[in-house]
Amino acid sequence: MNQREIVLQNIAEAREQLEQIEKSLLDLEYDETELRVNLEHAYHHLNYAWNVRNEADAAVVAHSAADFAKWSKFPLGEISEYE
């Protein structure tokens, strides 16, 4: 795993987002749209952590918007869906 620090940062960000969702759900005004946006943010960090883990330092430093988008997507074929 080449990008341990980035993985760690993104896991922490995902955890913080999930904790915020937990708190927000106690507010009856918190709606499904907000939940969706916040869950997408948490998923982004988890997906990014997984997809960037073995990238070379040079690739991470010089990443493009396309790389960022690719690393943010669910890793189909690499992680099985829960059945």
Backbone hydrogen bonds, N-H to C=O, Kabsch-Sander energy under -0.5 kcal/mol:
donor,donor_aa,acceptor,acceptor_aa,energy
2,N,53,R,-1.3
3,Q,53,R,-2.3
7,V,3,Q,-2.6
8,L,4,R,-2.7
9,Q,5,E,-2.4
10,N,6,I,-2.3
11,I,7,V,-2.4
12,A,8,L,-2.3
13,E,9,Q,-2.2
14,A,10,N,-2.3
15,R,11,I,-2.5
16,E,12,A,-2.5
17,Q,13,E,-2.3
18,L,14,A,-2.5
19,E,15,R,-2.4
20,Q,16,E,-2.1
21,I,17,Q,-2.2
22,E,18,L,-2.3
23,K,19,E,-2.0
24,S,20,Q,-2.6
25,L,21,I,-2.3
26,L,23,K,-1.2
27,D,24,S,-1.8
28,L,26,L,-0.6
30,Y,27,D,-1.7
35,L,31,D,-2.3
36,R,32,E,-2.6
37,V,33,T,-2.2
38,N,34,E,-2.5
39,L,35,L,-2.8
40,E,36,R,-2.6
41,H,37,V,-1.8
42,A,38,N,-1.9
43,Y,39,L,-3.1
44,H,40,E,-2.6
45,H,41,H,-1.8
46,L,42,A,-2.0
47,N,43,Y,-3.3
48,Y,44,H,-2.9
49,A,45,H,-2.3
50,W,46,L,-2.0
51,N,47,N,-3.0
52,V,48,Y,-2.3
53,R,49,A,-0.7
53,R,50,W,-0.5
55,E,52,V,-2.0
60,V,56,A,-1.9
61,V,57,D,-2.6
62,A,58,A,-2.3
63,H,60,V,-1.0
68,F,64,S,-2.4
69,A,65,A,-2.3
70,K,66,A,-2.6
71,W,67,D,-3.0
72,S,68,F,-1.1
73,K,69,A,-0.5
73,K,70,K,-1.0
76,L,74,F,-2.2
78,E,75,P,-2.1
79,I,75,P,-1.6
